[in-house]
């Protein structure tokens, strides 16, 4: 069942429409979600560029790998060279993306 049952239709001039389209595209939200958040005075931040998202994912993978390596090293007293190579490769990829910015 639909939780939002009220609609709102209104008119805008070209300047207002263009401004709304720019803000919606910048936010990464749908037009209706953008307007609902504006009505509720939610601070809408621009969506980060795709490069930042790639770097964030790489850093997340790197942190997970380092945690797994540390856990294994603490449990066995040994670090697998293949795991270390994978972590170093992720670190290099992160630096490459950061240097490209």
C-alpha positions as CSV (number, residue, x, y, z in Angstrom):
1,X,0.0,0.0,0.0
2,X,1.2,3.5,-0.9
3,X,2.4,5.5,2.1
4,X,2.3,8.8,0.3
5,X,-1.1,9.5,-0.9
6,X,-1.1,13.2,-1.6
7,X,0.1,14.8,-4.8
8,X,1.2,18.4,-5.5
9,X,1.2,20.0,-8.9
10,X,2.6,23.5,-9.5
11,X,4.0,25.6,-12.3
12,X,7.5,27.0,-12.8
13,X,9.1,29.3,-15.2
14,X,12.2,28.2,-17.3
15,X,14.7,29.6,-14.8
16,X,13.1,27.8,-11.9
17,X,12.8,24.6,-13.8
18,X,16.5,24.8,-14.9
19,X,17.6,25.5,-11.3
20,X,15.5,22.5,-10.0
21,X,17.0,20.2,-12.6
22,X,20.6,21.2,-11.7
23,X,20.0,20.7,-8.0
24,X,18.3,17.3,-8.5
25,X,21.1,16.1,-10.8
26,X,23.8,17.4,-8.3
27,X,22.1,15.6,-5.4
28,X,21.8,12.2,-7.1
29,X,18.2,11.9,-5.8
30,X,15.0,11.5,-7.7
31,X,13.0,14.8,-8.1
32,X,10.3,13.7,-5.7
33,X,12.8,12.6,-3.0
34,X,14.7,15.8,-3.5
35,X,11.6,17.9,-3.0
36,X,10.4,15.9,0.0
37,X,13.8,16.4,1.7
38,X,13.8,20.2,0.9
39,X,10.3,20.5,2.4
40,X,11.6,18.8,5.6
41,X,14.6,21.1,5.7
42,X,17.0,18.2,5.3
43,X,20.5,19.4,4.3
44,X,21.1,17.9,0.9
45,X,24.7,17.5,0.0
46,X,25.9,17.0,-3.6
47,X,26.7,13.4,-4.6
48,X,30.4,12.8,-4.6
49,X,32.1,12.3,-7.9
50,X,32.5,8.7,-9.2
51,X,36.3,8.8,-8.6
52,X,35.7,9.4,-4.9
53,X,33.3,6.4,-4.8
54,X,35.9,4.2,-6.5
55,X,38.6,5.3,-4.0
56,X,36.2,4.7,-1.1
57,X,35.5,1.1,-2.3
58,X,39.2,0.4,-2.8
59,X,40.0,1.7,0.7
60,X,37.2,-0.4,2.2
61,X,38.6,-3.5,0.5
62,X,42.1,-2.6,1.7
63,X,41.0,-2.2,5.3
64,X,39.2,-5.5,5.1
65,X,42.3,-7.3,3.7
66,X,44.6,-5.7,6.3
67,X,42.2,-6.8,9.1
68,X,42.1,-10.4,7.8
69,X,45.9,-10.5,7.6
70,X,46.3,-9.1,11.1
71,X,43.7,-11.6,12.5
72,X,45.5,-14.5,10.7
73,X,48.9,-13.3,11.8
74,X,47.8,-13.0,15.5
75,X,46.2,-16.4,15.4
76,X,49.1,-18.3,13.7
77,X,52.1,-16.1,14.1
78,X,52.6,-16.2,10.3
79,X,51.7,-13.8,7.5
80,X,50.9,-15.3,4.1
81,X,53.0,-13.6,1.4
82,X,50.1,-13.8,-1.1
83,X,47.8,-11.9,1.2
84,X,50.5,-9.2,1.7
85,X,50.9,-8.9,-2.1
86,X,47.2,-8.4,-2.5
87,X,47.1,-5.7,0.2
88,X,50.1,-4.0,-1.4
89,X,48.4,-4.1,-4.8
90,X,45.3,-2.5,-3.4
91,X,47.4,0.2,-1.8
92,X,49.0,1.0,-5.1
93,X,45.6,1.2,-6.8
94,X,44.4,3.6,-4.2
95,X,47.5,5.8,-4.7
96,X,47.1,5.8,-8.5
97,X,43.5,7.0,-8.2
98,X,44.4,9.7,-5.7
99,X,47.3,10.9,-7.8
100,X,44.9,11.2,-10.8
101,X,42.7,13.6,-9.0
